[in-house]
Amino acid sequence: MNLPAFETPPHRTTASEDAALARIRGWLSERCGIYYPARKDALLAQRLWRVARSFGHADLAQLSEALLSTSRTDVQLAVMHAASTNHTYFFREPEVLKSFAMTVLPDLARHGEIRIWSAAASTGDEAYTIAILAAETLGPEVLSRLRILGTDISEPVVARAEIGVFPARQFAQTDAAVLKRYFEPTGIEQYRVRDQIRATCTFRRMNLKAQPYPFSKRFNAVFCRNILYYFEQPDQVATLEAIYDSTEPGGWLVTSVTESIRDLSTRWQPVCTGIYRKPA
């Protein structure tokens, strides 16, 4: 089936397509912890068709065969990237960020080195937002001892995060004065993060399901936002517990306002909406 690049793939009509989609969905769950319920089959299929076309595959059955071949890491990375959602922007969920600035940052200020992990960093908006919040709340001198690690399962978005250039649409929630202070215009409706903020952030590809995590030092705070609802409950708990073990005593966890973990059996103690703490 040769589809023009601009054409939307047809609805699946064959048992082989259904079986291929099920195999890919199972691989995503087992390998990455990414859960797609059956009601989102159409969305997943549309994303996977783009991957299939890019590799010259005639259908999802061929794509699934390549995916399950251990030698095709290029296909595996492409499927991971297509399945993960990377819609993000600066200063997302200001309610949680305000709580972080008022409750968490004053506590972190007492540390000589401040280590923060953005566990689903996407294109880096969150990591850079954290650095800006720290500078705005604690003063620009804090940047010299601030270390932020941003990780994501998608190699392309990690590469974009490292470049640090963003389109204007990702600043819809950013105060104009903050935009001017921490970014410089580059190109048409694009902005580059300034060096003093860029220097605090490092980005790496990482699969949150690959546990235990390989960190030699624990973090003072971890952001894990807008990712848990892509996991099934056992993977949610396992991820939160692995993050707990990677956080120092008295450390903090920041989640999304739409992702309460209060009903999950974890060791994190709730503080306020979206903020949790590991006992000291």
C-alpha positions as YAML, in Angstrom:
chain: A
units: angstrom
residues:
- id: 1
  name: MET
  ca: [0.00, 0.00, 0.00]
- id: 2
  name: ASN
  ca: [1.76, 3.16, -1.15]
- id: 3
  name: LEU
  ca: [0.26, 6.26, 0.43]
- id: 4
  name: PRO
  ca: [1.10, 9.80, -0.65]
- id: 5
  name: ALA
  ca: [2.90, 11.68, 2.12]
- id: 6
  name: PHE
  ca: [-0.03, 14.05, 2.59]
- id: 7
  name: GLU
  ca: [-2.72, 11.39, 2.75]
- id: 8
  name: THR
  ca: [-4.26, 10.24, 6.03]
- id: 9
  name: PRO
  ca: [-3.96, 6.44, 6.40]
- id: 10
  name: PRO
  ca: [-7.23, 4.53, 6.02]
- id: 11
  name: HIS
  ca: [-9.07, 2.93, 8.89]
- id: 12
  name: ARG
  ca: [-7.83, -0.56, 9.67]
- id: 13
  name: THR
  ca: [-10.05, -3.22, 8.13]
- id: 14
  name: THR
  ca: [-8.04, -6.44, 8.36]
- id: 15
  name: ALA
  ca: [-7.29, -8.86, 11.15]
- id: 16
  name: SER
  ca: [-3.57, -8.63, 10.37]
- id: 17
  name: GLU
  ca: [-3.65, -4.88, 10.99]
- id: 18
  name: ASP
  ca: [-5.46, -5.42, 14.29]
- id: 19
  name: ALA
  ca: [-2.91, -8.03, 15.33]
- id: 20
  name: ALA
  ca: [0.02, -5.81, 14.33]
- id: 21
  name: LEU
  ca: [-1.34, -2.89, 16.32]
- id: 22
  name: ALA
  ca: [-1.83, -5.16, 19.34]
- id: 23
  name: ARG
  ca: [1.77, -6.37, 19.09]
- id: 24
  name: ILE
  ca: [3.12, -2.83, 18.91]
- id: 25
  name: ARG
  ca: [0.90, -1.69, 21.77]
- id: 26
  name: GLY
  ca: [2.16, -4.60, 23.86]
- id: 27
  name: TRP
  ca: [5.77, -3.76, 23.02]
- id: 28
  name: LEU
  ca: [5.25, -0.14, 24.04]
- id: 29
  name: SER
  ca: [3.77, -1.20, 27.36]
- id: 30
  name: GLU
  ca: [6.45, -3.78, 28.16]
- id: 31
  name: ARG
  ca: [9.48, -1.88, 26.89]
- id: 32
  name: CYS
  ca: [8.55, 1.73, 27.66]
- id: 33
  name: GLY
  ca: [5.62, 1.62, 30.07]
- id: 34
  name: ILE
  ca: [3.55, 3.61, 27.56]
- id: 35
  name: TYR
  ca: [-0.06, 2.49, 27.76]
- id: 36
  name: TYR
  ca: [-2.54, 3.02, 24.95]
- id: 37
  name: PRO
  ca: [-6.08, 1.84, 25.73]
- id: 38
  name: ALA
  ca: [-8.11, 0.33, 22.90]
- id: 39
  name: ARG
  ca: [-10.19, 3.50, 22.63]
- id: 40
  name: LYS
  ca: [-7.05, 5.29, 21.37]
- id: 41
  name: ASP
  ca: [-6.31, 2.77, 18.64]
- id: 42
  name: ALA
  ca: [-7.08, 5.27, 15.89]
- id: 43
  name: LEU
  ca: [-4.64, 7.83, 17.32]
- id: 44
  name: LEU
  ca: [-1.88, 5.26, 17.79]
- id: 45
  name: ALA
  ca: [-2.44, 3.77, 14.33]
- id: 46
  name: GLN
  ca: [-2.21, 7.20, 12.70]
- id: 47
  name: ARG
  ca: [1.11, 7.91, 14.41]
- id: 48
  name: LEU
  ca: [2.48, 4.47, 13.53]
- id: 49
  name: TRP
  ca: [1.48, 4.80, 9.88]
- id: 50
  name: ARG
  ca: [3.78, 7.82, 9.63]
- id: 51
  name: VAL
  ca: [6.63, 5.70, 10.98]
- id: 52
  name: ALA
  ca: [5.78, 2.84, 8.62]
- id: 53
  name: ARG
  ca: [5.83, 5.16, 5.59]
- id: 54
  name: SER
  ca: [9.14, 6.73, 6.64]
- id: 55
  name: PHE
  ca: [10.78, 3.29, 6.64]
- id: 56
  name: GLY
  ca: [9.10, 2.17, 3.42]
- id: 57
  name: HIS
  ca: [6.85, -0.43, 5.03]
- id: 58
  name: ALA
  ca: [3.62, -1.34, 3.27]
- id: 59
  name: ASP
  ca: [1.57, -1.75, 6.44]
- id: 60
  name: LEU
  ca: [1.69, -1.99, 10.23]
- id: 61
  name: ALA
  ca: [2.37, -5.71, 10.05]
- id: 62
  name: GLN
  ca: [5.72, -5.03, 8.39]
- id: 63
  name: LEU
  ca: [6.42, -2.30, 10.91]
- id: 64
  name: SER
  ca: [5.71, -4.64, 13.82]
- id: 65
  name: GLU
  ca: [8.08, -7.24, 12.36]
- id: 66
  name: ALA
  ca: [10.86, -4.67, 12.11]
- id: 67
  name: LEU
  ca: [10.08, -3.36, 15.60]
- id: 68
  name: LEU
  ca: [10.35, -6.78, 17.21]
- id: 69
  name: SER
  ca: [13.66, -7.46, 15.48]
- id: 70
  name: THR
  ca: [16.39, -6.71, 18.05]
- id: 71
  name: SER
  ca: [18.66, -5.42, 15.27]
- id: 72
  name: ARG
  ca: [16.33, -2.55, 14.27]
- id: 73
  name: THR
  ca: [17.02, -0.01, 16.99]
- id: 74
  name: ASP
  ca: [16.30, 2.77, 14.49]
- id: 75
  name: VAL
  ca: [12.72, 1.53, 14.12]
- id: 76
  name: GLN
  ca: [12.37, 1.09, 17.88]
- id: 77
  name: LEU
  ca: [13.46, 4.66, 18.57]
- id: 78
  name: ALA
  ca: [11.11, 6.00, 15.88]
- id: 79
  name: VAL
  ca: [8.14, 4.11, 17.35]
- id: 80
  name: MET
  ca: [8.97, 5.36, 20.87]
- id: 81
  name: HIS
  ca: [9.11, 8.92, 19.60]
- id: 82
  name: ALA
  ca: [5.83, 8.61, 17.69]
- id: 83
  name: ALA
  ca: [3.98, 7.06, 20.62]
- id: 84
  name: SER
  ca: [5.17, 9.53, 23.24]
- id: 85
  name: THR
  ca: [3.29, 12.83, 23.46]
- id: 86
  name: ASN
  ca: [5.58, 15.86, 23.36]
- id: 87
  name: HIS
  ca: [3.15, 18.76, 23.56]
- id: 88
  name: THR
  ca: [4.66, 21.17, 26.04]
- id: 89
  name: TYR
  ca: [5.35, 24.84, 26.69]
- id: 90
  name: PHE
  ca: [7.04, 27.12, 29.19]
- id: 91
  name: PHE
  ca: [5.49, 27.74, 32.63]
- id: 92
  name: ARG
  ca: [2.94, 24.97, 32.22]
- id: 93
  name: GLU
  ca: [0.54, 24.56, 35.17]
- id: 94
  name: PRO
  ca: [1.37, 27.80, 37.03]
- id: 95
  name: GLU
  ca: [-0.48, 26.64, 40.19]
- id: 96
  name: VAL
  ca: [2.03, 23.85, 40.76]
- id: 97
  name: LEU
  ca: [4.98, 26.04, 39.76]
- id: 98
  name: LYS
  ca: [3.89, 28.68, 42.28]
- id: 99
  name: SER
  ca: [3.79, 26.04, 45.03]
- id: 100
  name: PHE
  ca: [7.24, 24.83, 43.96]
- id: 101
  name: ALA
  ca: [8.64, 28.37, 44.11]
- id: 102
  name: MET
  ca: [7.06, 29.18, 47.48]
- id: 103
  name: THR
  ca: [7.45, 25.82, 49.26]
- id: 104
  name: VAL
  ca: [10.27, 23.86, 47.68]
- id: 105
  name: LEU
  ca: [12.83, 26.37, 46.42]
- id: 106
  name: PRO
  ca: [13.40, 28.04, 49.84]
- id: 107
  name: ASP
  ca: [14.19, 24.59, 51.24]
- id: 108
  name: LEU
  ca: [16.53, 23.76, 48.35]
- id: 109
  name: ALA
  ca: [18.41, 27.04, 48.85]
- id: 110
  name: ARG
  ca: [20.15, 25.63, 51.93]
- id: 111
  name: HIS
  ca: [22.02, 23.06, 49.82]
- id: 112
  name: GLY
  ca: [25.45, 23.80, 48.43]
- id: 113
  name: GLU
  ca: [24.64, 22.08, 45.14]
- id: 114
  name: ILE
  ca: [21.00, 21.86, 44.05]
- id: 115
  name: ARG
  ca: [20.24, 18.78, 41.95]
- id: 116
  name: ILE
  ca: [16.88, 18.62, 40.14]
- id: 117
  name: TRP
  ca: [15.64, 16.02, 37.67]
- id: 118
  name: SER
  ca: [13.00, 16.72, 35.01]
- id: 119
  name: ALA
  ca: [12.00, 13.09, 34.37]
- id: 120
  name: ALA
  ca: [9.90, 13.65, 31.24]
- id: 121
  name: ALA
  ca: [11.61, 16.71, 29.83]
- id: 122
  name: SER
  ca: [10.34, 16.61, 26.24]
- id: 123
  name: THR
  ca: [11.95, 19.54, 24.35]
- id: 124
  name: GLY
  ca: [13.36, 21.06, 27.54]
- id: 125
  name: ASP
  ca: [10.67, 23.61, 28.35]
- id: 126
  name: GLU
  ca: [10.22, 22.28, 31.88]
- id: 127
  name: ALA
  ca: [13.94, 22.09, 32.72]
- id: 128
  name: TYR
  ca: [14.57, 25.64, 31.54]
- id: 129
  name: THR
  ca: [11.42, 26.83, 33.33]
- id: 130
  name: ILE
  ca: [12.79, 25.36, 36.58]
- id: 131
  name: ALA
  ca: [16.08, 27.21, 36.13]
- id: 132
  name: ILE
  ca: [14.27, 30.49, 35.47]
- id: 133
  name: LEU
  ca: [12.04, 30.00, 38.53]
- id: 134
  name: ALA
  ca: [15.12, 29.39, 40.66]
- id: 135
  name: ALA
  ca: [16.80, 32.54, 39.38]
- id: 136
  name: GLU
  ca: [13.65, 34.62, 39.86]
- id: 137
  name: THR
  ca: [12.96, 33.25, 43.37]
- id: 138
  name: LEU
  ca: [16.44, 32.86, 44.85]
- id: 139
  name: GLY
  ca: [18.41, 35.33, 42.75]
- id: 140
  name: PRO
  ca: [20.64, 34.79, 39.69]
- id: 141
  name: GLU
  ca: [23.62, 33.75, 41.84]
- id: 142
  name: VAL
  ca: [21.87, 30.40, 42.52]
- id: 143
  name: LEU
  ca: [22.47, 29.36, 38.90]
- id: 144
  name: SER
  ca: [26.15, 28.69, 39.64]
- id: 145
  name: ARG
  ca: [25.20, 25.80, 41.95]
- id: 146
  name: LEU
  ca: [22.07, 24.58, 40.18]
- id: 147
  name: ARG
  ca: [22.26, 21.31, 38.23]
- id: 148
  name: ILE
  ca: [19.19, 20.20, 36.26]
- id: 149
  name: LEU
  ca: [19.00, 16.91, 34.39]
- id: 150
  name: GLY
  ca: [16.30, 16.57, 31.75]
- id: 151
  name: THR
  ca: [15.53, 13.10, 30.40]
- id: 152
  name: ASP
  ca: [13.10, 11.80, 27.80]
- id: 153
  name: ILE
  ca: [12.59, 8.53, 25.96]
- id: 154
  name: SER
  ca: [12.55, 10.31, 22.59]
- id: 155
  name: GLU
  ca: [15.95, 11.02, 21.05]
- id: 156
  name: PRO
  ca: [14.68, 13.78, 18.68]
- id: 157
  name: VAL
  ca: [13.16, 15.86, 21.48]
- id: 158
  name: VAL
  ca: [16.30, 15.46, 23.61]
- id: 159
  name: ALA
  ca: [18.29, 16.84, 20.68]
- id: 160
  name: ARG
  ca: [15.90, 19.80, 20.41]
- id: 161
  name: ALA
  ca: [16.21, 20.45, 24.15]
- id: 162
  name: GLU
  ca: [20.00, 20.61, 23.88]
- id: 163
  name: ILE
  ca: [19.79, 23.20, 21.10]
- id: 164
  name: GLY
  ca: [17.61, 25.44, 23.28]
- id: 165
  name: VAL
  ca: [15.73, 27.24, 20.49]
- id: 166
  name: PHE
  ca: [11.94, 27.45, 20.71]
- id: 167
  name: PRO
  ca: [9.07, 28.80, 18.58]
- id: 168
  name: ALA
  ca: [7.06, 31.72, 19.89]
- id: 169
  name: ARG
  ca: [3.96, 29.55, 20.43]
- id: 170
  name: GLN
  ca: [5.67, 27.80, 23.36]
- id: 171
  name: PHE
  ca: [5.78, 31.10, 25.28]
- id: 172
  name: ALA
  ca: [2.03, 31.70, 25.41]
- id: 173
  name: GLN
  ca: [2.11, 31.43, 29.22]
- id: 174
  name: THR
  ca: [5.39, 33.33, 29.67]
- id: 175
  name: ASP
  ca: [5.51, 36.87, 31.03]
- id: 176
  name: ALA
  ca: [6.96, 39.27, 28.46]
- id: 177
  name: ALA
  ca: [9.56, 40.57, 30.93]
- id: 178
  name: VAL
  ca: [10.72, 37.03, 31.72]
- id: 179
  name: LEU
  ca: [10.94, 36.22, 28.02]
- id: 180
  name: LYS
  ca: [13.13, 39.26, 27.42]
- id: 181
  name: ARG
  ca: [15.33, 38.57, 30.45]
- id: 182
  name: TYR
  ca: [16.11, 34.92, 29.76]
- id: 183
  name: PHE
  ca: [15.76, 34.50, 25.98]
- id: 184
  name: GLU
  ca: [17.12, 36.19, 22.90]
- id: 185
  name: PRO
  ca: [15.33, 36.43, 19.53]
- id: 186
  name: THR
  ca: [16.74, 34.28, 16.79]
- id: 187
  name: GLY
  ca: [15.20, 33.76, 13.39]
- id: 188
  name: ILE
  ca: [11.52, 34.34, 12.66]
- id: 189
  name: GLU
  ca: [9.39, 34.07, 15.81]
- id: 190
  name: GLN
  ca: [11.98, 31.95, 17.57]
- id: 191
  name: TYR
  ca: [13.89, 32.46, 20.81]
- id: 192
  name: ARG
  ca: [17.10, 30.97, 22.19]
- id: 193
  name: VAL
  ca: [17.57, 30.41, 25.92]
- id: 194
  name: ARG
  ca: [20.37, 32.61, 27.26]
- id: 195
  name: ASP
  ca: [23.66, 31.03, 28.24]
- id: 196
  name: GLN
  ca: [23.32, 31.46, 32.02]
- id: 197
  name: ILE
  ca: [20.14, 29.36, 31.97]
- id: 198
  name: ARG
  ca: [21.37, 26.92, 29.34]
- id: 199
  name: ALA
  ca: [24.48, 26.16, 31.40]
- id: 200
  name: THR
  ca: [22.41, 24.74, 34.27]
- id: 201
  name: CYS
  ca: [20.70, 22.06, 32.16]
- id: 202
  name: THR
  ca: [21.91, 18.74, 30.78]
- id: 203
  name: PHE
  ca: [19.72, 16.48, 28.63]
- id: 204
  name: ARG
  ca: [19.91, 12.73, 28.12]
- id: 205
  name: ARG
  ca: [17.74, 10.00, 26.62]
- id: 206
  name: MET
  ca: [16.29, 7.68, 29.27]
- id: 207
  name: ASN
  ca: [13.54, 5.08, 29.58]
- id: 208
  name: LEU
  ca: [11.77, 5.48, 32.93]
- id: 209
  name: LYS
  ca: [10.88, 1.79, 32.90]
- id: 210
  name: ALA
  ca: [14.57, 0.78, 32.89]
- id: 211
  name: GLN
  ca: [14.90, 0.43, 36.66]
- id: 212
  name: PRO
  ca: [16.73, 0.84, 38.97]
- id: 213
  name: TYR
  ca: [17.94, 4.20, 37.75]
- id: 214
  name: PRO
  ca: [21.70, 4.58, 37.19]
- id: 215
  name: PHE
  ca: [22.36, 7.74, 39.21]
- id: 216
  name: SER
  ca: [25.46, 8.04, 41.38]
- id: 217
  name: LYS
  ca: [24.00, 10.99, 43.31]
- id: 218
  name: ARG
  ca: [20.48, 11.50, 44.56]
- id: 219
  name: PHE
  ca: [18.33, 14.46, 43.61]
- id: 220
  name: ASN
  ca: [16.95, 17.19, 45.85]
- id: 221
  name: ALA
  ca: [13.77, 17.41, 43.77]
- id: 222
  name: VAL
  ca: [12.22, 15.53, 40.86]
- id: 223
  name: PHE
  ca: [9.60, 16.73, 38.39]
- id: 224
  name: CYS
  ca: [7.47, 13.90, 37.01]
- id: 225
  name: ARG
  ca: [4.58, 15.64, 35.28]
- id: 226
  name: ASN
  ca: [2.18, 14.70, 32.49]
- id: 227
  name: ILE
  ca: [3.67, 11.25, 31.97]
- id: 228
  name: LEU
  ca: [2.18, 8.91, 34.58]
- id: 229
  name: TYR
  ca: [-1.23, 8.76, 32.92]
- id: 230
  name: TYR
  ca: [0.42, 7.06, 29.95]
- id: 231
  name: PHE
  ca: [1.40, 4.19, 32.27]
- id: 232
  name: GLU
  ca: [-0.72, 1.40, 33.67]
- id: 233
  name: GLN
  ca: [-1.06, 1.48, 37.46]
- id: 234
  name: PRO
  ca: [1.69, -1.09, 38.27]
- id: 235
  name: ASP
  ca: [4.14, 0.91, 36.14]
- id: 236
  name: GLN
  ca: [3.01, 4.14, 37.80]
- id: 237
  name: VAL
  ca: [3.80, 2.73, 41.23]
- id: 238
  name: ALA
  ca: [7.12, 1.22, 40.11]
- id: 239
  name: THR
  ca: [8.20, 4.53, 38.55]
- id: 240
  name: LEU
  ca: [7.27, 6.56, 41.62]
- id: 241
  name: GLU
  ca: [9.11, 4.13, 43.89]
- id: 242
  name: ALA
  ca: [12.22, 4.21, 41.67]
- id: 243
  name: ILE
  ca: [12.13, 8.02, 41.75]
- id: 244
  name: TYR
  ca: [11.77, 7.85, 45.55]
- id: 245
  name: ASP
  ca: [14.95, 5.77, 45.77]
- id: 246
  name: SER
  ca: [16.73, 8.32, 43.55]
- id: 247
  name: THR
  ca: [15.76, 11.23, 45.81]
- id: 248
  name: GLU
  ca: [17.63, 12.22, 48.93]
- id: 249
  name: PRO
  ca: [15.88, 12.11, 52.36]
- id: 250
  name: GLY
  ca: [13.79, 15.26, 52.68]
- id: 251
  name: GLY
  ca: [13.65, 15.58, 48.89]
- id: 252
  name: TRP
  ca: [10.65, 16.62, 46.84]
- id: 253
  name: LEU
  ca: [8.44, 15.27, 44.04]
- id: 254
  name: VAL
  ca: [6.46, 17.57, 41.75]
- id: 255
  name: THR
  ca: [3.60, 16.10, 39.70]
- id: 256
  name: SER
  ca: [0.84, 17.47, 37.50]
- id: 257
  name: VAL
  ca: [-2.44, 18.82, 38.88]
- id: 258
  name: THR
  ca: [-4.16, 16.14, 36.79]
- id: 259
  name: GLU
  ca: [-2.04, 13.30, 38.20]
- id: 260
  name: SER
  ca: [-2.77, 12.74, 41.86]
- id: 261
  name: ILE
  ca: [-0.74, 9.92, 43.36]
- id: 262
  name: ARG
  ca: [-2.56, 9.94, 46.69]
- id: 263
  name: ASP
  ca: [-4.47, 6.76, 45.82]
- id: 264
  name: LEU
  ca: [-1.33, 4.88, 44.81]
- id: 265
  name: SER
  ca: [0.58, 2.85, 47.37]
- id: 266
  name: THR
  ca: [3.88, 4.75, 47.43]
- id: 267
  name: ARG
  ca: [6.10, 6.12, 50.15]
- id: 268
  name: TRP
  ca: [5.66, 9.73, 49.04]
- id: 269
  name: GLN
  ca: [3.92, 12.01, 51.54]
- id: 270
  name: PRO
  ca: [1.53, 14.67, 50.16]
- id: 271
  name: VAL
  ca: [2.25, 18.31, 50.96]
- id: 272
  name: CYS
  ca: [-0.12, 20.24, 48.68]
- id: 273
  name: THR
  ca: [-1.55, 19.90, 45.18]
- id: 274
  name: GLY
  ca: [1.14, 18.43, 42.97]
- id: 275
  name: ILE
  ca: [3.83, 18.51, 45.70]
- id: 276
  name: TYR
  ca: [5.04, 15.47, 47.66]
- id: 277
  name: ARG
  ca: [7.98, 14.83, 49.97]
- id: 278
  name: LYS
  ca: [10.28, 12.01, 51.05]
- id: 279
  name: PRO
  ca: [10.60, 11.97, 54.87]
- id: 280
  name: ALA
  ca: [13.92, 13.23, 56.14]
...
